[in-house]
Amino acid sequence: MTVLPSSLTVVLHDVICGAGGQALVQIEQLEMAGPGWVGIIGANGSGKTTLLKTLGGRLSLLSGSILLDGEAHEASRSALAQRIGFMPDAACLPSDLTGRMVSDLVAAQTAEADQTQALAALREALGLERFWARPVAHYSAGMKQRLALYCAFVGGQRIVLLDEPFNWLDPVSLFDLKQVLRDMAQSDYLLITTLHEPTILLTSCTYGLLLEGGRVRMTLKQADLQRFSQNPAGFEAYVVSALRTGVPGMERAVIA
């Protein structure tokens, strides 16, 4: 297998992942290279969250291998957790700590340098400093979502996984956040996010995956997304149709 020569590369080879020994996602080969923003679209139960948790070392592989950063070795679960930023479950943040304390706690696990300055634009877009000193117990659902999203980046990793990051966000925060994430994806990050809204995939992502029944059924490269940008409603209908019917012969997917 040829590994892409990018320093921001994730390669899945003969991967089967799931929970409780049950296979939920099967991918023969998938290569993702950054900088860029990969959006994963799929119906509930399609395997999106399971895939992200496996990539982030939160679930063990049932079989297969995941290679990181062009290195020809199998990444262990601990290596994945150390080298890939992962958005924690907003509902599980420690309620007795302040937002700043939670952020510092996450950063201390992996960060080799203080990310405060590097993440200033993200922090501003999320409006974190307005409630930074409050205990998480006093946060609304939207505040918890913003803090969880920020925590995915404080470890300093350049490959970052975000599971449905736009839930609970108001329109202003959503607009500002998408702009900042687009800027980050154009510089030195590989963002891999699960999404429910096809138009966000169209307007913000550089690559797309359609996941159905635990399989990659279709890939959308940047040229595909640019072509569809002239007709967002048609794109949404196209995605929904693909998810309903599946597209055979797409189990081997390459994004580059």
TAJO-V485027 format. One record per helix or strand. SS is the DSSP state (hx for helix, st for strand). FROM is the first residue (numbers start at 0). TO is the last residue. If there is no record, write none. Layout:
BEGIN
ss=SS from=FROM to=TO
ss=SS from=FROM to=TO
END
This chain:
BEGIN
ss=st from=8 to=18
ss=st from=21 to=32
ss=st from=35 to=40
ss=hx from=47 to=54
ss=st from=60 to=67
ss=hx from=76 to=82
ss=st from=84 to=85
ss=hx from=89 to=91
ss=st from=97 to=97
ss=hx from=98 to=109
ss=hx from=119 to=125
ss=hx from=127 to=129
ss=st from=134 to=134
ss=hx from=135 to=137
ss=hx from=140 to=150
ss=st from=158 to=162
ss=hx from=170 to=186
ss=st from=189 to=194
ss=hx from=197 to=203
ss=st from=206 to=211
ss=st from=214 to=219
ss=hx from=221 to=227
ss=hx from=231 to=244
ss=st from=251 to=254
END
